[in-house]
Amino acid sequence: ELADELAALVLAGIKRATASLAVEFSAVGDPLPSTGDVCVVLRGDGQPVAVIERTAVAQVPFGEVDAAFAAREGEGDGSLASWRANHERYFERVCARLGGTFDDRTPVLCQHFEVIWRDEPLRRA
């Protein structure tokens, strides 16, 4: 359900950034995201709906993520307060599952992106 919601925000042009923790990548042996990376956006059923390219990546302590980034991420009501509340709950669950700890100093990977391909519905003639 969440994947469908986030994919719809990307397709609508509302979600133009995403945030994650380094441990989400290191736990599975993946490199950290970097500028220029390309990745596929999937719906909850695994169907690809877009390809995005990361245009900027910065590590920022959770407590220092700003309102501009929260708005660019486009989730909830777009406010920093909503972003912090939702991401704190999510990041705490991620850290608990992967054996890390979470607080205001935990580095967040703030990733800006642009859509470089989107699945368009077939048009009937």
Buried (B, 14 or more C-beta within 10 A) or exposed (E): EEBBEBBEBBBEEBBBBBBBBBBBBEBEEEEBBEEEBEBEBBBEEEEEBBBBBBBEBEEBEBEEBEEEBBBBBBBBEBEBEBBBEBBBEBBBEBBEEEEBEBEEEBBBBBBBBEBEBBBEEEEEE
